[in-house]
Amino acid sequence: MVTRNAFKTIIVTGVPGVGKTTVLNELKLEASKKSIYIKVLNFGDYMFFEAQKSKLVNNRDELRKLPHRVQLQLQEVAARKIIDEANVSLKANDVLIIDTHAVVKTKTGFWPGLPQHVITQLYPDSIVLIEAEPREIIDRQAKDTTRERKDISGKGIQDLVELMNMARIAAMSSATLVGASVFIVENPQGKANEAAQKILELAMNL
């Protein structure tokens, strides 16, 4: 039996600095023009809230430095709460966008952002990978002073390309577990609206 949410569910991912937040802001704007209700929920926000309640972290960027087993528990709680909230507030033709990462690089290796115990609670219709040229991403990371990313920025193009490749592998692996599509969207500098339009078209075609 195929399991799906009553509403359309899209997980949107991207490496730090790819411009995901900007694209999602454009997506909400474009969706409103077509009277499509989109609810964007940030997976990290839910993890951070739970971690903060337990006094495990002081800011969002400390999440990825937590022990693996702690993160697994936080992921499970976050996934459950996101779907619980969406079930209350969304109708059949509405769209849930879950803003997260397909893979996270840590001191102990690459961790999947959407492991089985998470993806089988979220049951997305599609997993989106927002991508851009590595050099552009590095430049954006350098300009973003709002986040603490010393452990992932400044690593060079080769490391970034490796992270992006791992994100593709992780997204496809997660999608296989629930029968979701994997949709890659390019976000060149100054083209966030075009990227958003492609995601909106995806949502309309699901």
Order of alpha helices (4+ residues) and beta strands (2+ residues): beta-alpha-beta-alpha-alpha-beta-beta-beta-alpha-beta-alpha-alpha-beta-alpha
